Amino acid sequence: MPHADLTLPGAPPVAAFEGLQFNPGHIERRFVVPPRGASWATICVRARAAPRCTEVSNSVVYMVHLALPLP
């Protein structure tokens, strides 16, 4: 079941997920059905007070996996 279905009548072409909390090794899955006919997407990630890795480089890495919908 998708978390956001942008194909529904009147649905805005935007999906926002706020207040997610991540820890090292945490996996968060969110499924979005894109609008019909969409051929590209813009993804913006904002991190507030992200936990930092102080042992190596004081950086945080987020991975995003995308899949094309089946025809």
mmCIF file as gemmi writes it, N, C-alpha and C atoms, coordinates in Angstrom:
data_model
loop_
_atom_site.group_PDB
_atom_site.id
_atom_site.type_symbol
_atom_site.label_atom_id
_atom_site.label_alt_id
_atom_site.label_comp_id
_atom_site.label_asym_id
_atom_site.label_entity_id
_atom_site.label_seq_id
_atom_site.pdbx_PDB_ins_code
_atom_site.Cartn_x
_atom_site.Cartn_y
_atom_site.Cartn_z
_atom_site.occupancy
_atom_site.B_iso_or_equiv
_atom_site.pdbx_formal_charge
_atom_site.auth_seq_id
_atom_site.auth_asym_id
_atom_site.pdbx_PDB_model_num
ATOM 1 N N . MET Axp A 1 ? 0.848 -1.177 0 1 0 ? 1 A 1
ATOM 2 C CA . MET Axp A 1 ? 0 0 0 1 0 ? 1 A 1
ATOM 3 C C . MET Axp A 1 ? 0.896 1.243 0 1 0 ? 1 A 1
ATOM 4 N N . PRO Axp A 2 ? 0.697 2.166 -0.956 1 0 ? 2 A 1
ATOM 5 C CA . PRO Axp A 2 ? 1.545 3.356 -1.005 1 0 ? 2 A 1
ATOM 6 C C . PRO Axp A 2 ? 1.242 4.336 0.124 1 0 ? 2 A 1
ATOM 7 N N . HIS Axp A 3 ? 2.26 5.088 0.517 1 0 ? 3 A 1
ATOM 8 C CA . HIS Axp A 3 ? 2.091 6.138 1.518 1 0 ? 3 A 1
ATOM 9 C C . HIS Axp A 3 ? 1.511 7.395 0.897 1 0 ? 3 A 1
ATOM 10 N N . ALA Axp A 4 ? 1.713 7.573 -0.408 1 0 ? 4 A 1
ATOM 11 C CA . ALA Axp A 4 ? 1.163 8.715 -1.141 1 0 ? 4 A 1
ATOM 12 C C . ALA Axp A 4 ? 0.846 8.255 -2.56 1 0 ? 4 A 1
ATOM 13 N N . ASP Axp A 5 ? -0.39 8.49 -2.996 1 0 ? 5 A 1
ATOM 14 C CA . ASP Axp A 5 ? -0.813 8.136 -4.349 1 0 ? 5 A 1
ATOM 15 C C . ASP Axp A 5 ? -1.119 9.432 -5.087 1 0 ? 5 A 1
ATOM 16 N N . LEU Axp A 6 ? -0.191 9.861 -5.928 1 0 ? 6 A 1
ATOM 17 C CA . LEU Axp A 6 ? -0.333 11.13 -6.634 1 0 ? 6 A 1
ATOM 18 C C . LEU Axp A 6 ? -1.168 11.005 -7.897 1 0 ? 6 A 1
ATOM 19 N N . THR Axp A 7 ? -1.767 9.816 -8.127 1 0 ? 7 A 1
ATOM 20 C CA . THR Axp A 7 ? -2.64 9.629 -9.28 1 0 ? 7 A 1
ATOM 21 C C . THR Axp A 7 ? -4.096 9.905 -8.931 1 0 ? 7 A 1
ATOM 22 N N . LEU Axp A 8 ? -4.397 10.082 -7.657 1 0 ? 8 A 1
ATOM 23 C CA . LEU Axp A 8 ? -5.782 10.315 -7.242 1 0 ? 8 A 1
ATOM 24 C C . LEU Axp A 8 ? -6.271 11.669 -7.742 1 0 ? 8 A 1
ATOM 25 N N . PRO Axp A 9 ? -7.549 11.784 -8.116 1 0 ? 9 A 1
ATOM 26 C CA . PRO Axp A 9 ? -8.076 13.066 -8.59 1 0 ? 9 A 1
ATOM 27 C C . PRO Axp A 9 ? -7.897 14.158 -7.526 1 0 ? 9 A 1
ATOM 28 N N . GLY Axp A 10 ? -7.358 15.291 -7.951 1 0 ? 10 A 1
ATOM 29 C CA . GLY Axp A 10 ? -7.175 16.414 -7.037 1 0 ? 10 A 1
ATOM 30 C C . GLY Axp A 10 ? -5.932 16.34 -6.173 1 0 ? 10 A 1
ATOM 31 N N . ALA Axp A 11 ? -5.163 15.269 -6.293 1 0 ? 11 A 1
ATOM 32 C CA . ALA Axp A 11 ? -3.953 15.128 -5.472 1 0 ? 11 A 1
ATOM 33 C C . ALA Axp A 11 ? -2.876 16.081 -5.978 1 0 ? 11 A 1
ATOM 34 N N . PRO Axp A 12 ? -2.22 16.823 -5.085 1 0 ? 12 A 1
ATOM 35 C CA . PRO Axp A 12 ? -1.121 17.683 -5.537 1 0 ? 12 A 1
ATOM 36 C C . PRO Axp A 12 ? 0.074 16.819 -5.948 1 0 ? 12 A 1
ATOM 37 N N . PRO Axp A 13 ? 0.908 17.304 -6.856 1 0 ? 13 A 1
ATOM 38 C CA . PRO Axp A 13 ? 2.054 16.495 -7.304 1 0 ? 13 A 1
ATOM 39 C C . PRO Axp A 13 ? 3.228 16.572 -6.331 1 0 ? 13 A 1
ATOM 40 N N . VAL Axp A 14 ? 2.926 16.471 -5.033 1 0 ? 14 A 1
ATOM 41 C CA . VAL Axp A 14 ? 3.947 16.592 -3.992 1 0 ? 14 A 1
ATOM 42 C C . VAL Axp A 14 ? 3.672 15.566 -2.9 1 0 ? 14 A 1
ATOM 43 N N . ALA Axp A 15 ? 4.714 14.934 -2.414 1 0 ? 15 A 1
ATOM 44 C CA . ALA Axp A 15 ? 4.61 14.055 -1.249 1 0 ? 15 A 1
ATOM 45 C C . ALA Axp A 15 ? 5.66 14.51 -0.25 1 0 ? 15 A 1
ATOM 46 N N . ALA Axp A 16 ? 5.256 14.753 0.983 1 0 ? 16 A 1
ATOM 47 C CA . ALA Axp A 16 ? 6.19 15.207 2.014 1 0 ? 16 A 1
ATOM 48 C C . ALA Axp A 16 ? 6.074 14.281 3.226 1 0 ? 16 A 1
ATOM 49 N N . PHE Axp A 17 ? 7.209 13.917 3.756 1 0 ? 17 A 1
ATOM 50 C CA . PHE Axp A 17 ? 7.259 13.078 4.955 1 0 ? 17 A 1
ATOM 51 C C . PHE Axp A 17 ? 8.112 13.811 5.969 1 0 ? 17 A 1
ATOM 52 N N . GLU Axp A 18 ? 7.497 14.263 7.033 1 0 ? 18 A 1
ATOM 53 C CA . GLU Axp A 18 ? 8.201 15.063 8.039 1 0 ? 18 A 1
ATOM 54 C C . GLU Axp A 18 ? 8.261 14.321 9.367 1 0 ? 18 A 1
ATOM 55 N N . GLY Axp A 19 ? 9.229 14.695 10.163 1 0 ? 19 A 1
ATOM 56 C CA . GLY Axp A 19 ? 9.337 14.136 11.502 1 0 ? 19 A 1
ATOM 57 C C . GLY Axp A 19 ? 9.921 12.733 11.565 1 0 ? 19 A 1
ATOM 58 N N . LEU Axp A 20 ? 10.552 12.283 10.489 1 0 ? 20 A 1
ATOM 59 C CA . LEU Axp A 20 ? 11.169 10.957 10.512 1 0 ? 20 A 1
ATOM 60 C C . LEU Axp A 20 ? 12.469 11.025 11.304 1 0 ? 20 A 1
ATOM 61 N N . GLN Axp A 21 ? 12.718 10.019 12.102 1 0 ? 21 A 1
ATOM 62 C CA . GLN Axp A 21 ? 13.95 9.97 12.88 1 0 ? 21 A 1
ATOM 63 C C . GLN Axp A 21 ? 14.763 8.767 12.428 1 0 ? 21 A 1
ATOM 64 N N . PHE Axp A 22 ? 16.052 9.006 12.205 1 0 ? 22 A 1
ATOM 65 C CA . PHE Axp A 22 ? 16.938 7.959 11.718 1 0 ? 22 A 1
ATOM 66 C C . PHE Axp A 22 ? 18.074 7.726 12.693 1 0 ? 22 A 1
ATOM 67 N N . ASN Axp A 23 ? 18.481 6.488 12.783 1 0 ? 23 A 1
ATOM 68 C CA . ASN Axp A 23 ? 19.649 6.079 13.545 1 0 ? 23 A 1
ATOM 69 C C . ASN Axp A 23 ? 20.533 5.266 12.619 1 0 ? 23 A 1
ATOM 70 N N . PRO Axp A 24 ? 21.813 5.099 12.942 1 0 ? 24 A 1
ATOM 71 C CA . PRO Axp A 24 ? 22.675 4.295 12.074 1 0 ? 24 A 1
ATOM 72 C C . PRO Axp A 24 ? 22.068 2.922 11.787 1 0 ? 24 A 1
ATOM 73 N N . GLY Axp A 25 ? 22.052 2.546 10.528 1 0 ? 25 A 1
ATOM 74 C CA . GLY Axp A 25 ? 21.506 1.251 10.119 1 0 ? 25 A 1
ATOM 75 C C . GLY Axp A 25 ? 20 1.216 9.986 1 0 ? 25 A 1
ATOM 76 N N . HIS Axp A 26 ? 19.319 2.311 10.266 1 0 ? 26 A 1
ATOM 77 C CA . HIS Axp A 26 ? 17.855 2.368 10.203 1 0 ? 26 A 1
ATOM 78 C C . HIS Axp A 26 ? 17.397 2.379 8.751 1 0 ? 26 A 1
ATOM 79 N N . ILE Axp A 27 ? 16.359 1.634 8.441 1 0 ? 27 A 1
ATOM 80 C CA . ILE Axp A 27 ? 15.772 1.614 7.104 1 0 ? 27 A 1
ATOM 81 C C . ILE Axp A 27 ? 14.351 2.132 7.216 1 0 ? 27 A 1
ATOM 82 N N . GLU Axp A 28 ? 14.029 3.101 6.414 1 0 ? 28 A 1
ATOM 83 C CA . GLU Axp A 28 ? 12.679 3.681 6.368 1 0 ? 28 A 1
ATOM 84 C C . GLU Axp A 28 ? 12.185 3.544 4.939 1 0 ? 28 A 1
ATOM 85 N N . ARG Axp A 29 ? 11.051 2.881 4.749 1 0 ? 29 A 1
ATOM 86 C CA . ARG Axp A 29 ? 10.509 2.695 3.406 1 0 ? 29 A 1
ATOM 87 C C . ARG Axp A 29 ? 9.246 3.531 3.259 1 0 ? 29 A 1
ATOM 88 N N . ARG Axp A 30 ? 9.22 4.342 2.226 1 0 ? 30 A 1
ATOM 89 C CA . ARG Axp A 30 ? 8.054 5.151 1.887 1 0 ? 30 A 1
ATOM 90 C C . ARG Axp A 30 ? 7.768 4.928 0.405 1 0 ? 30 A 1
ATOM 91 N N . PHE Axp A 31 ? 6.533 4.593 0.085 1 0 ? 31 A 1
ATOM 92 C CA . PHE Axp A 31 ? 6.161 4.283 -1.281 1 0 ? 31 A 1
ATOM 93 C C . PHE Axp A 31 ? 5.251 5.379 -1.826 1 0 ? 31 A 1
ATOM 94 N N . VAL Axp A 32 ? 5.616 5.916 -2.987 1 0 ? 32 A 1
ATOM 95 C CA . VAL Axp A 32 ? 4.853 6.991 -3.621 1 0 ? 32 A 1
ATOM 96 C C . VAL Axp A 32 ? 4.512 6.563 -5.045 1 0 ? 32 A 1
ATOM 97 N N . VAL Axp A 33 ? 3.244 6.661 -5.414 1 0 ? 33 A 1
ATOM 98 C CA . VAL Axp A 33 ? 2.816 6.386 -6.787 1 0 ? 33 A 1
ATOM 99 C C . VAL Axp A 33 ? 2.863 7.721 -7.523 1 0 ? 33 A 1
ATOM 100 N N . PRO Axp A 34 ? 3.711 7.844 -8.558 1 0 ? 34 A 1
ATOM 101 C CA . PRO Axp A 34 ? 3.847 9.124 -9.254 1 0 ? 34 A 1
ATOM 102 C C . PRO Axp A 34 ? 2.619 9.45 -10.092 1 0 ? 34 A 1
ATOM 103 N N . PRO Axp A 35 ? 2.451 10.734 -10.419 1 0 ? 35 A 1
ATOM 104 C CA . PRO Axp A 35 ? 1.334 11.106 -11.3 1 0 ? 35 A 1
ATOM 105 C C . PRO Axp A 35 ? 1.464 10.414 -12.648 1 0 ? 35 A 1
ATOM 106 N N . ARG Axp A 36 ? 0.346 10.145 -13.282 1 0 ? 36 A 1
ATOM 107 C CA . ARG Axp A 36 ? 0.372 9.515 -14.605 1 0 ? 36 A 1
ATOM 108 C C . ARG Axp A 36 ? 1.131 10.409 -15.583 1 0 ? 36 A 1
ATOM 109 N N . GLY Axp A 37 ? 1.981 9.802 -16.382 1 0 ? 37 A 1
ATOM 110 C CA . GLY Axp A 37 ? 2.73 10.528 -17.389 1 0 ? 37 A 1
ATOM 111 C C . GLY Axp A 37 ? 4.011 11.172 -16.872 1 0 ? 37 A 1
ATOM 112 N N . ALA Axp A 38 ? 4.286 11.051 -15.582 1 0 ? 38 A 1
ATOM 113 C CA . ALA Axp A 38 ? 5.51 11.65 -15.024 1 0 ? 38 A 1
ATOM 114 C C . ALA Axp A 38 ? 6.73 10.955 -15.606 1 0 ? 38 A 1
ATOM 115 N N . SER Axp A 39 ? 7.738 11.735 -15.987 1 0 ? 39 A 1
ATOM 116 C CA . SER Axp A 39 ? 8.959 11.159 -16.526 1 0 ? 39 A 1
ATOM 117 C C . SER Axp A 39 ? 10.194 11.567 -15.712 1 0 ? 39 A 1
ATOM 118 N N . TRP Axp A 40 ? 10.031 12.392 -14.68 1 0 ? 40 A 1
ATOM 119 C CA . TRP Axp A 40 ? 11.147 12.793 -13.824 1 0 ? 40 A 1
ATOM 120 C C . TRP Axp A 40 ? 10.594 13.217 -12.467 1 0 ? 40 A 1
ATOM 121 N N . ALA Axp A 41 ? 11.485 13.339 -11.512 1 0 ? 41 A 1
ATOM 122 C CA . ALA Axp A 41 ? 11.093 13.763 -10.163 1 0 ? 41 A 1
ATOM 123 C C . ALA Axp A 41 ? 12.244 14.548 -9.541 1 0 ? 41 A 1
ATOM 124 N N . THR Axp A 42 ? 11.905 15.448 -8.651 1 0 ? 42 A 1
ATOM 125 C CA . THR Axp A 42 ? 12.891 16.178 -7.868 1 0 ? 42 A 1
ATOM 126 C C . THR Axp A 42 ? 12.737 15.725 -6.426 1 0 ? 42 A 1
ATOM 127 N N . ILE Axp A 43 ? 13.837 15.337 -5.807 1 0 ? 43 A 1
ATOM 128 C CA . ILE Axp A 43 ? 13.808 14.876 -4.422 1 0 ? 43 A 1
ATOM 129 C C . ILE Axp A 43 ? 14.638 15.831 -3.584 1 0 ? 43 A 1
ATOM 130 N N . CYS Axp A 44 ? 14.027 16.368 -2.539 1 0 ? 44 A 1
ATOM 131 C CA . CYS Axp A 44 ? 14.728 17.262 -1.61 1 0 ? 44 A 1
ATOM 132 C C . CYS Axp A 44 ? 14.773 16.587 -0.246 1 0 ? 44 A 1
ATOM 133 N N . VAL Axp A 45 ? 15.956 16.527 0.337 1 0 ? 45 A 1
ATOM 134 C CA . VAL Axp A 45 ? 16.12 15.945 1.669 1 0 ? 45 A 1
ATOM 135 C C . VAL Axp A 45 ? 16.691 17.023 2.572 1 0 ? 45 A 1
ATOM 136 N N . ARG Axp A 46 ? 15.996 17.275 3.663 1 0 ? 46 A 1
ATOM 137 C CA . ARG Axp A 46 ? 16.475 18.239 4.642 1 0 ? 46 A 1
ATOM 138 C C . ARG Axp A 46 ? 16.691 17.508 5.953 1 0 ? 46 A 1
ATOM 139 N N . ALA Axp A 47 ? 17.854 17.678 6.515 1 0 ? 47 A 1
ATOM 140 C CA . ALA Axp A 47 ? 18.171 17.03 7.792 1 0 ? 47 A 1
ATOM 141 C C . ALA Axp A 47 ? 18.367 18.102 8.848 1 0 ? 47 A 1
ATOM 142 N N . ARG Axp A 48 ? 17.617 17.987 9.911 1 0 ? 48 A 1
ATOM 143 C CA . ARG Axp A 48 ? 17.76 18.909 11.027 1 0 ? 48 A 1
ATOM 144 C C . ARG Axp A 48 ? 18.304 18.132 12.207 1 0 ? 48 A 1
ATOM 145 N N . ALA Axp A 49 ? 19.382 18.606 12.774 1 0 ? 49 A 1
ATOM 146 C CA . ALA Axp A 49 ? 19.999 17.957 13.938 1 0 ? 49 A 1
ATOM 147 C C . ALA Axp A 49 ? 20.3 16.489 13.65 1 0 ? 49 A 1
ATOM 148 N N . ALA Axp A 50 ? 20.871 16.234 12.477 1 0 ? 50 A 1
ATOM 149 C CA . ALA Axp A 50 ? 21.201 14.864 12.108 1 0 ? 50 A 1
ATOM 150 C C . ALA Axp A 50 ? 22.326 14.345 12.993 1 0 ? 50 A 1
ATOM 151 N N . PRO Axp A 51 ? 22.235 13.078 13.412 1 0 ? 51 A 1
ATOM 152 C CA . PRO Axp A 51 ? 23.326 12.509 14.2 1 0 ? 51 A 1
ATOM 153 C C . PRO Axp A 51 ? 24.593 12.45 13.366 1 0 ? 51 A 1
ATOM 154 N N . ARG Axp A 52 ? 25.694 12.844 13.923 1 0 ? 52 A 1
ATOM 155 C CA . ARG Axp A 52 ? 26.957 12.898 13.179 1 0 ? 52 A 1
ATOM 156 C C . ARG Axp A 52 ? 27.875 11.745 13.557 1 0 ? 52 A 1
ATOM 157 N N . CYS Axp A 53 ? 28.643 11.304 12.59 1 0 ? 53 A 1
ATOM 158 C CA . CYS Axp A 53 ? 29.662 10.29 12.822 1 0 ? 53 A 1
ATOM 159 C C . CYS Axp A 53 ? 30.948 11.029 13.143 1 0 ? 53 A 1
ATOM 160 N N . THR Axp A 54 ? 31.33 11.063 14.387 1 0 ? 54 A 1
ATOM 161 C CA . THR Axp A 54 ? 32.518 11.821 14.771 1 0 ? 54 A 1
ATOM 162 C C . THR Axp A 54 ? 33.797 11.004 14.646 1 0 ? 54 A 1
ATOM 163 N N . GLU Axp A 55 ? 33.669 9.709 14.387 1 0 ? 55 A 1
ATOM 164 C CA . GLU Axp A 55 ? 34.859 8.862 14.319 1 0 ? 55 A 1
ATOM 165 C C . GLU Axp A 55 ? 35.63 9.033 13.02 1 0 ? 55 A 1
ATOM 166 N N . VAL Axp A 56 ? 34.934 9.315 11.918 1 0 ? 56 A 1
ATOM 167 C CA . VAL Axp A 56 ? 35.606 9.328 10.624 1 0 ? 56 A 1
ATOM 168 C C . VAL Axp A 56 ? 35.642 10.74 10.028 1 0 ? 56 A 1
ATOM 169 N N . SER Axp A 57 ? 34.49 11.248 9.624 1 0 ? 57 A 1
ATOM 170 C CA . SER Axp A 57 ? 34.509 12.499 8.868 1 0 ? 57 A 1
ATOM 171 C C . SER Axp A 57 ? 33.43 13.489 9.287 1 0 ? 57 A 1
ATOM 172 N N . ASN Axp A 58 ? 32.722 13.213 10.354 1 0 ? 58 A 1
ATOM 173 C CA . ASN Axp A 58 ? 31.657 14.103 10.818 1 0 ? 58 A 1
ATOM 174 C C . ASN Axp A 58 ? 30.594 14.306 9.731 1 0 ? 58 A 1
ATOM 175 N N . SER Axp A 59 ? 30.288 13.254 8.974 1 0 ? 59 A 1
ATOM 176 C CA . SER Axp A 59 ? 29.306 13.372 7.903 1 0 ? 59 A 1
ATOM 177 C C . SER Axp A 59 ? 28.196 12.347 8.075 1 0 ? 59 A 1
ATOM 178 N N . VAL Axp A 60 ? 27.126 12.566 7.347 1 0 ? 60 A 1
ATOM 179 C CA . VAL Axp A 60 ? 25.973 11.671 7.361 1 0 ? 60 A 1
ATOM 180 C C . VAL Axp A 60 ? 25.659 11.305 5.918 1 0 ? 60 A 1
ATOM 181 N N . VAL Axp A 61 ? 25.342 10.036 5.658 1 0 ? 61 A 1
ATOM 182 C CA . VAL Axp A 61 ? 25.009 9.579 4.323 1 0 ? 61 A 1
ATOM 183 C C . VAL Axp A 61 ? 23.581 9.039 4.337 1 0 ? 61 A 1
ATOM 184 N N . TYR Axp A 62 ? 22.756 9.519 3.424 1 0 ? 62 A 1
ATOM 185 C CA . TYR Axp A 62 ? 21.408 8.999 3.237 1 0 ? 62 A 1
ATOM 186 C C . TYR Axp A 62 ? 21.361 8.365 1.855 1 0 ? 62 A 1
ATOM 187 N N . MET Axp A 63 ? 20.725 7.207 1.749 1 0 ? 63 A 1
ATOM 188 C CA . MET Axp A 63 ? 20.593 6.535 0.46 1 0 ? 63 A 1
ATOM 189 C C . MET Axp A 63 ? 19.122 6.53 0.065 1 0 ? 63 A 1
ATOM 190 N N . VAL Axp A 64 ? 18.882 6.811 -1.21 1 0 ? 64 A 1
ATOM 191 C CA . VAL Axp A 64 ? 17.523 6.814 -1.749 1 0 ? 64 A 1
ATOM 192 C C . VAL Axp A 64 ? 17.486 5.806 -2.885 1 0 ? 64 A 1
ATOM 193 N N . HIS Axp A 65 ? 16.528 4.889 -2.832 1 0 ? 65 A 1
ATOM 194 C CA . HIS Axp A 65 ? 16.356 3.887 -3.886 1 0 ? 65 A 1
ATOM 195 C C . HIS Axp A 65 ? 15.059 4.203 -4.617 1 0 ? 65 A 1
ATOM 196 N N . LEU Axp A 66 ? 15.136 4.185 -5.927 1 0 ? 66 A 1
ATOM 197 C CA . LEU Axp A 66 ? 13.967 4.477 -6.762 1 0 ? 66 A 1
ATOM 198 C C . LEU Axp A 66 ? 13.74 3.331 -7.729 1 0 ? 66 A 1
ATOM 199 N N . ALA Axp A 67 ? 12.49 3.103 -8.07 1 0 ? 67 A 1
ATOM 200 C CA . ALA Axp A 67 ? 12.149 2.089 -9.057 1 0 ? 67 A 1
ATOM 201 C C . ALA Axp A 67 ? 11.064 2.638 -9.976 1 0 ? 67 A 1
ATOM 202 N N . LEU Axp A 68 ? 11.172 2.31 -11.236 1 0 ? 68 A 1
ATOM 203 C CA . LEU Axp A 68 ? 10.159 2.736 -12.187 1 0 ? 68 A 1
ATOM 204 C C . LEU Axp A 68 ? 8.91 1.875 -12.019 1 0 ? 68 A 1
ATOM 205 N N . PRO Axp A 69 ? 7.734 2.482 -12.156 1 0 ? 69 A 1
ATOM 206 C CA . PRO Axp A 69 ? 6.515 1.667 -12.049 1 0 ? 69 A 1
ATOM 207 C C . PRO Axp A 69 ? 6.394 0.713 -13.233 1 0 ? 69 A 1
ATOM 208 N N . LEU Axp A 70 ? 5.777 -0.395 -13.014 1 0 ? 70 A 1
ATOM 209 C CA . LEU Axp A 70 ? 5.549 -1.361 -14.087 1 0 ? 70 A 1
ATOM 210 C C . LEU Axp A 70 ? 4.484 -0.819 -15.033 1 0 ? 70 A 1
ATOM 211 N N . PRO Axp A 71 ? 4.595 -1.133 -16.335 1 0 ? 71 A 1
ATOM 212 C CA . PRO Axp A 71 ? 3.589 -0.626 -17.297 1 0 ? 71 A 1
ATOM 213 C C . PRO Axp A 71 ? 2.234 -1.256 -17.083 1 0 ? 71 A 1
